[in-house]
Amino acid sequence: MIRHLRTRVLPLFPSYPPSHATAAHLIPFHCLLSTTASIFLKSFSVQKFLVTDCGLTPEQALKASKRLNRLTSLSRPRANVAFFSAKGVPRADIAAAVAADPLILSATVERVLGPRFAELTDIGLSPSQIATVLSIRRTRAVRGNIQFWLQTLGTYDEVLLLAKSNRELLSASIEKVIKPNINTIQECGVSACEIARVSMYSSRLFTVKREILLGAIAQVEELGAVRGSRMFRRALAALSFMSKNVLDGKVQLFRELGFSQDDILMIAKKAPPVLAKSDEKIQQALEFLMKNIGLQAPYIAQRPVLIMYSVKKRLMPRQSLLKLLREKGLLNVEWDYYTTASMAENKFVKKFVDPYKNSVPGLADDYASRCLGKAPDGDALP
């Protein structure tokens, strides 16, 4: 390898060593070549190991190898893979664990993987479940935290789903952080299970700093949400990490676009996640709904989910298709806008695409392309 590199690289440095360099400044050129070869070989061998021994795809291996750039030997990764295999973890689950966190290959079996595996086995987790958990967190707190969340949420699948979105659930202090936050949330009439099931990110409320949680509760109440209500827990999950200045900016944006205070409160009550969208997304949706469709602010406020829909991939394609059908005299009944916009995609296609695709050549293909965010070349849709 070094001889090959020497023949390729030496011609690029015809004046090496430079005439003005002293012996003290010179690094033997064969050392530079050896280092280059070593780096190349290490990168290549790590990727090869991840594919052949761990079962990763070449793409996954390339990405994972960047996290393992400090490896000086493959002895520990090989030992870790052998450890998981001996414990009964299927190859596919080993691959999934390594892809999720390549640094699991750098952990020591004696001090980390072995003890954690034994502890999690004792509480009833399967080898595959344990491998997944260890790809998220490997601290000593894992066993106690897993047990707590299993008792709180009921199933391993629910715990795993939340832990993947918030790794701190498996390492934060139960007594100092998690339990106090749950107690505070329960004082608002909302259970831990209800918060956990709002969205995959709502679990952050369990590990956030107390002052942030209390501030979020105050903001939600200022919006008019009643403790214990569905709106309260949705708003809490959506707005908990939004500062008061940012929230005030959202309110001001709606006012500038023609929404009254009552309209804004209605949006906050019916669909709190709307306020968590970026200003650009909010403005884009409202400009389309108000200028292109002609909807009034009170109508939108009563149906704020309209603001959540993609303009390019849902609202515009549907509006273009319905407009074309009306122009061709194929749609004589005037449908309420919210009804057509909120209709499930398969139902919309069955109702407004399939019956007319023979009458309007290219209708189905053009509509499908627009739903993918593409503007087709054909003229089937305006």
Secondary structure as a PSIPRED ss2 file (coil, helix, strand):
# PSIPRED VFORMAT (PSIPRED V4.0)

   1 M C   1.000  0.000  0.000
   2 I H   0.000  1.000  0.000
   3 R H   0.000  1.000  0.000
   4 H H   0.000  1.000  0.000
   5 L H   0.000  1.000  0.000
   6 R H   0.000  1.000  0.000
   7 T H   0.000  1.000  0.000
   8 R H   0.000  1.000  0.000
   9 V H   0.000  1.000  0.000
  10 L H   0.000  1.000  0.000
  11 P H   0.000  1.000  0.000
  12 L H   0.000  1.000  0.000
  13 F C   1.000  0.000  0.000
  14 P C   1.000  0.000  0.000
  15 S C   1.000  0.000  0.000
  16 Y C   1.000  0.000  0.000
  17 P C   1.000  0.000  0.000
  18 P C   1.000  0.000  0.000
  19 S C   1.000  0.000  0.000
  20 H C   1.000  0.000  0.000
  21 A C   1.000  0.000  0.000
  22 T C   1.000  0.000  0.000
  23 A H   0.000  1.000  0.000
  24 A H   0.000  1.000  0.000
  25 H H   0.000  1.000  0.000
  26 L C   1.000  0.000  0.000
  27 I C   1.000  0.000  0.000
  28 P C   1.000  0.000  0.000
  29 F H   0.000  1.000  0.000
  30 H H   0.000  1.000  0.000
  31 C H   0.000  1.000  0.000
  32 L H   0.000  1.000  0.000
  33 L H   0.000  1.000  0.000
  34 S H   0.000  1.000  0.000
  35 T H   0.000  1.000  0.000
  36 T H   0.000  1.000  0.000
  37 A H   0.000  1.000  0.000
  38 S H   0.000  1.000  0.000
  39 I H   0.000  1.000  0.000
  40 F H   0.000  1.000  0.000
  41 L H   0.000  1.000  0.000
  42 K H   0.000  1.000  0.000
  43 S H   0.000  1.000  0.000
  44 F H   0.000  1.000  0.000
  45 S H   0.000  1.000  0.000
  46 V H   0.000  1.000  0.000
  47 Q H   0.000  1.000  0.000
  48 K H   0.000  1.000  0.000
  49 F H   0.000  1.000  0.000
  50 L H   0.000  1.000  0.000
  51 V H   0.000  1.000  0.000
  52 T H   0.000  1.000  0.000
  53 D C   1.000  0.000  0.000
  54 C C   1.000  0.000  0.000
  55 G C   1.000  0.000  0.000
  56 L C   1.000  0.000  0.000
  57 T C   1.000  0.000  0.000
  58 P H   0.000  1.000  0.000
  59 E H   0.000  1.000  0.000
  60 Q H   0.000  1.000  0.000
  61 A H   0.000  1.000  0.000
  62 L H   0.000  1.000  0.000
  63 K H   0.000  1.000  0.000
  64 A H   0.000  1.000  0.000
  65 S H   0.000  1.000  0.000
  66 K H   0.000  1.000  0.000
  67 R H   0.000  1.000  0.000
  68 L H   0.000  1.000  0.000
  69 N C   1.000  0.000  0.000
  70 R C   1.000  0.000  0.000
  71 L C   1.000  0.000  0.000
  72 T C   1.000  0.000  0.000
  73 S C   1.000  0.000  0.000
  74 L C   1.000  0.000  0.000
  75 S H   0.000  1.000  0.000
  76 R H   0.000  1.000  0.000
  77 P H   0.000  1.000  0.000
  78 R H   0.000  1.000  0.000
  79 A H   0.000  1.000  0.000
  80 N H   0.000  1.000  0.000
  81 V H   0.000  1.000  0.000
  82 A H   0.000  1.000  0.000
  83 F H   0.000  1.000  0.000
  84 F H   0.000  1.000  0.000
  85 S H   0.000  1.000  0.000
  86 A H   0.000  1.000  0.000
  87 K C   1.000  0.000  0.000
  88 G C   1.000  0.000  0.000
  89 V C   1.000  0.000  0.000
  90 P C   1.000  0.000  0.000
  91 R H   0.000  1.000  0.000
  92 A H   0.000  1.000  0.000
  93 D H   0.000  1.000  0.000
  94 I H   0.000  1.000  0.000
  95 A H   0.000  1.000  0.000
  96 A H   0.000  1.000  0.000
  97 A H   0.000  1.000  0.000
  98 V H   0.000  1.000  0.000
  99 A H   0.000  1.000  0.000
 100 A H   0.000  1.000  0.000
 101 D C   1.000  0.000  0.000
 102 P H   0.000  1.000  0.000
 103 L H   0.000  1.000  0.000
 104 I H   0.000  1.000  0.000
 105 L H   0.000  1.000  0.000
 106 S C   1.000  0.000  0.000
 107 A C   1.000  0.000  0.000
 108 T C   1.000  0.000  0.000
 109 V H   0.000  1.000  0.000
 110 E H   0.000  1.000  0.000
 111 R H   0.000  1.000  0.000
 112 V H   0.000  1.000  0.000
 113 L H   0.000  1.000  0.000
 114 G H   0.000  1.000  0.000
 115 P H   0.000  1.000  0.000
 116 R H   0.000  1.000  0.000
 117 F H   0.000  1.000  0.000
 118 A H   0.000  1.000  0.000
 119 E H   0.000  1.000  0.000
 120 L H   0.000  1.000  0.000
 121 T H   0.000  1.000  0.000
 122 D H   0.000  1.000  0.000
 123 I C   1.000  0.000  0.000
 124 G C   1.000  0.000  0.000
 125 L C   1.000  0.000  0.000
 126 S C   1.000  0.000  0.000
 127 P H   0.000  1.000  0.000
 128 S H   0.000  1.000  0.000
 129 Q H   0.000  1.000  0.000
 130 I H   0.000  1.000  0.000
 131 A H   0.000  1.000  0.000
 132 T H   0.000  1.000  0.000
 133 V H   0.000  1.000  0.000
 134 L H   0.000  1.000  0.000
 135 S C   1.000  0.000  0.000
 136 I C   1.000  0.000  0.000
 137 R C   1.000  0.000  0.000
 138 R C   1.000  0.000  0.000
 139 T C   1.000  0.000  0.000
 140 R C   1.000  0.000  0.000
 141 A C   1.000  0.000  0.000
 142 V H   0.000  1.000  0.000
 143 R H   0.000  1.000  0.000
 144 G H   0.000  1.000  0.000
 145 N H   0.000  1.000  0.000
 146 I H   0.000  1.000  0.000
 147 Q H   0.000  1.000  0.000
 148 F H   0.000  1.000  0.000
 149 W H   0.000  1.000  0.000
 150 L H   0.000  1.000  0.000
 151 Q H   0.000  1.000  0.000
 152 T H   0.000  1.000  0.000
 153 L H   0.000  1.000  0.000
 154 G C   1.000  0.000  0.000
 155 T C   1.000  0.000  0.000
 156 Y H   0.000  1.000  0.000
 157 D H   0.000  1.000  0.000
 158 E H   0.000  1.000  0.000
 159 V H   0.000  1.000  0.000
 160 L H   0.000  1.000  0.000
 161 L H   0.000  1.000  0.000
 162 L H   0.000  1.000  0.000
 163 A H   0.000  1.000  0.000
 164 K H   0.000  1.000  0.000
 165 S H   0.000  1.000  0.000
 166 N C   1.000  0.000  0.000
 167 R H   0.000  1.000  0.000
 168 E H   0.000  1.000  0.000
 169 L H   0.000  1.000  0.000
 170 L H   0.000  1.000  0.000
 171 S C   1.000  0.000  0.000
 172 A C   1.000  0.000  0.000
 173 S C   1.000  0.000  0.000
 174 I H   0.000  1.000  0.000
 175 E H   0.000  1.000  0.000
 176 K H   0.000  1.000  0.000
 177 V H   0.000  1.000  0.000
 178 I H   0.000  1.000  0.000
 179 K H   0.000  1.000  0.000
 180 P H   0.000  1.000  0.000
 181 N H   0.000  1.000  0.000
 182 I H   0.000  1.000  0.000
 183 N H   0.000  1.000  0.000
 184 T H   0.000  1.000  0.000
 185 I H   0.000  1.000  0.000
 186 Q H   0.000  1.000  0.000
 187 E H   0.000  1.000  0.000
 188 C C   1.000  0.000  0.000
 189 G C   1.000  0.000  0.000
 190 V C   1.000  0.000  0.000
 191 S C   1.000  0.000  0.000
 192 A H   0.000  1.000  0.000
 193 C H   0.000  1.000  0.000
 194 E H   0.000  1.000  0.000
 195 I H   0.000  1.000  0.000
 196 A H   0.000  1.000  0.000
 197 R C   1.000  0.000  0.000
 198 V C   1.000  0.000  0.000
 199 S C   1.000  0.000  0.000
 200 M C   1.000  0.000  0.000
 201 Y C   1.000  0.000  0.000
 202 S H   0.000  1.000  0.000
 203 S H   0.000  1.000  0.000
 204 R H   0.000  1.000  0.000
 205 L H   0.000  1.000  0.000
 206 F H   0.000  1.000  0.000
 207 T C   1.000  0.000  0.000
 208 V C   1.000  0.000  0.000
 209 K C   1.000  0.000  0.000
 210 R H   0.000  1.000  0.000
 211 E H   0.000  1.000  0.000
 212 I H   0.000  1.000  0.000
 213 L H   0.000  1.000  0.000
 214 L H   0.000  1.000  0.000
 215 G H   0.000  1.000  0.000
 216 A H   0.000  1.000  0.000
 217 I H   0.000  1.000  0.000
 218 A H   0.000  1.000  0.000
 219 Q H   0.000  1.000  0.000
 220 V H   0.000  1.000  0.000
 221 E H   0.000  1.000  0.000
 222 E H   0.000  1.000  0.000
 223 L C   1.000  0.000  0.000
 224 G C   1.000  0.000  0.000
 225 A C   1.000  0.000  0.000
 226 V C   1.000  0.000  0.000
 227 R C   1.000  0.000  0.000
 228 G C   1.000  0.000  0.000
 229 S C   1.000  0.000  0.000
 230 R H   0.000  1.000  0.000
 231 M H   0.000  1.000  0.000
 232 F H   0.000  1.000  0.000
 233 R H   0.000  1.000  0.000
 234 R H   0.000  1.000  0.000
 235 A H   0.000  1.000  0.000
 236 L H   0.000  1.000  0.000
 237 A H   0.000  1.000  0.000
 238 A H   0.000  1.000  0.000
 239 L H   0.000  1.000  0.000
 240 S C   1.000  0.000  0.000
 241 F C   1.000  0.000  0.000
 242 M C   1.000  0.000  0.000
 243 S C   1.000  0.000  0.000
 244 K H   0.000  1.000  0.000
 245 N H   0.000  1.000  0.000
 246 V H   0.000  1.000  0.000
 247 L H   0.000  1.000  0.000
 248 D H   0.000  1.000  0.000
 249 G H   0.000  1.000  0.000
 250 K H   0.000  1.000  0.000
 251 V H   0.000  1.000  0.000
 252 Q H   0.000  1.000  0.000
 253 L H   0.000  1.000  0.000
 254 F H   0.000  1.000  0.000
 255 R H   0.000  1.000  0.000
 256 E H   0.000  1.000  0.000
 257 L C   1.000  0.000  0.000
 258 G C   1.000  0.000  0.000
 259 F C   1.000  0.000  0.000
 260 S C   1.000  0.000  0.000
 261 Q H   0.000  1.000  0.000
 262 D H   0.000  1.000  0.000
 263 D H   0.000  1.000  0.000
 264 I H   0.000  1.000  0.000
 265 L H   0.000  1.000  0.000
 266 M H   0.000  1.000  0.000
 267 I H   0.000  1.000  0.000
 268 A H   0.000  1.000  0.000
 269 K H   0.000  1.000  0.000
 270 K H   0.000  1.000  0.000
 271 A C   1.000  0.000  0.000
 272 P H   0.000  1.000  0.000
 273 P H   0.000  1.000  0.000
 274 V H   0.000  1.000  0.000
 275 L H   0.000  1.000  0.000
 276 A H   0.000  1.000  0.000
 277 K C   1.000  0.000  0.000
 278 S C   1.000  0.000  0.000
 279 D H   0.000  1.000  0.000
 280 E H   0.000  1.000  0.000
 281 K H   0.000  1.000  0.000
 282 I H   0.000  1.000  0.000
 283 Q H   0.000  1.000  0.000
 284 Q H   0.000  1.000  0.000
 285 A H   0.000  1.000  0.000
 286 L H   0.000  1.000  0.000
 287 E H   0.000  1.000  0.000
 288 F H   0.000  1.000  0.000
 289 L H   0.000  1.000  0.000
 290 M H   0.000  1.000  0.000
 291 K H   0.000  1.000  0.000
 292 N H   0.000  1.000  0.000
 293 I C   1.000  0.000  0.000
 294 G C   1.000  0.000  0.000
 295 L C   1.000  0.000  0.000
 296 Q C   1.000  0.000  0.000
 297 A H   0.000  1.000  0.000
 298 P H   0.000  1.000  0.000
 299 Y H   0.000  1.000  0.000
 300 I H   0.000  1.000  0.000
 301 A H   0.000  1.000  0.000
 302 Q H   0.000  1.000  0.000
 303 R C   1.000  0.000  0.000
 304 P C   1.000  0.000  0.000
 305 V H   0.000  1.000  0.000
 306 L H   0.000  1.000  0.000
 307 I H   0.000  1.000  0.000
 308 M H   0.000  1.000  0.000
 309 Y C   1.000  0.000  0.000
 310 S C   1.000  0.000  0.000
 311 V H   0.000  1.000  0.000
 312 K H   0.000  1.000  0.000
 313 K H   0.000  1.000  0.000
 314 R H   0.000  1.000  0.000
 315 L H   0.000  1.000  0.000
 316 M H   0.000  1.000  0.000
 317 P H   0.000  1.000  0.000
 318 R H   0.000  1.000  0.000
 319 Q H   0.000  1.000  0.000
 320 S H   0.000  1.000  0.000
 321 L H   0.000  1.000  0.000
 322 L H   0.000  1.000  0.000
 323 K H   0.000  1.000  0.000
 324 L H   0.000  1.000  0.000
 325 L H   0.000  1.000  0.000
 326 R H   0.000  1.000  0.000
 327 E H   0.000  1.000  0.000
 328 K C   1.000  0.000  0.000
 329 G C   1.000  0.000  0.000
 330 L C   1.000  0.000  0.000
 331 L C   1.000  0.000  0.000
 332 N C   1.000  0.000  0.000
 333 V C   1.000  0.000  0.000
 334 E C   1.000  0.000  0.000
 335 W C   1.000  0.000  0.000
 336 D C   1.000  0.000  0.000
 337 Y H   0.000  1.000  0.000
 338 Y H   0.000  1.000  0.000
 339 T H   0.000  1.000  0.000
 340 T H   0.000  1.000  0.000
 341 A H   0.000  1.000  0.000
 342 S H   0.000  1.000  0.000
 343 M C   1.000  0.000  0.000
 344 A C   1.000  0.000  0.000
 345 E H   0.000  1.000  0.000
 346 N H   0.000  1.000  0.000
 347 K H   0.000  1.000  0.000
 348 F H   0.000  1.000  0.000
 349 V H   0.000  1.000  0.000
 350 K H   0.000  1.000  0.000
 351 K H   0.000  1.000  0.000
 352 F H   0.000  1.000  0.000
 353 V C   1.000  0.000  0.000
 354 D H   0.000  1.000  0.000
 355 P H   0.000  1.000  0.000
 356 Y H   0.000  1.000  0.000
 357 K C   1.000  0.000  0.000
 358 N C   1.000  0.000  0.000
 359 S C   1.000  0.000  0.000
 360 V C   1.000  0.000  0.000
 361 P C   1.000  0.000  0.000
 362 G C   1.000  0.000  0.000
 363 L H   0.000  1.000  0.000
 364 A H   0.000  1.000  0.000
 365 D H   0.000  1.000  0.000
 366 D H   0.000  1.000  0.000
 367 Y H   0.000  1.000  0.000
 368 A H   0.000  1.000  0.000
 369 S H   0.000  1.000  0.000
 370 R H   0.000  1.000  0.000
 371 C H   0.000  1.000  0.000
 372 L C   1.000  0.000  0.000
 373 G C   1.000  0.000  0.000
 374 K C   1.000  0.000  0.000
 375 A C   1.000  0.000  0.000
 376 P C   1.000  0.000  0.000
 377 D C   1.000  0.000  0.000
 378 G C   1.000  0.000  0.000
 379 D C   1.000  0.000  0.000
 380 A C   1.000  0.000  0.000
 381 L C   1.000  0.000  0.000
 382 P C   1.000  0.000  0.000
